[in-house]
């Protein structure tokens, strides 16, 4: 299992991209939440309200998720970060793999 973390400027952008990934079965699940961000951008510190997404998929779909995010992301330089899950409940992992391989829903 792989978790992919990214952020968006608006809830609408976040939901639209996440739903697309879900509908295409590139991910089995997503979680979104509003965050307060601070970062360096173009030589100055910026503070913004953003929307974060955690996308749940497997190692085989990881590159496809990255590709969709890079092509459809509104940011010039989006944070797209993959984190491999060290330990996952077997039943949940089975559901995740079955969902993205279209074996169950």
Buried (B, 14 or more C-beta within 10 A) or exposed (E): BBBBEBBBBEBEBBBBBBEEBBEEBBBBBBEBEEEEEEEEEEEEEEEEEBBBBBBBBBEEBBEBBBEBBEEEBEBEEBBBEBEEBEEEEEEBBEBBBEBBEEEEE
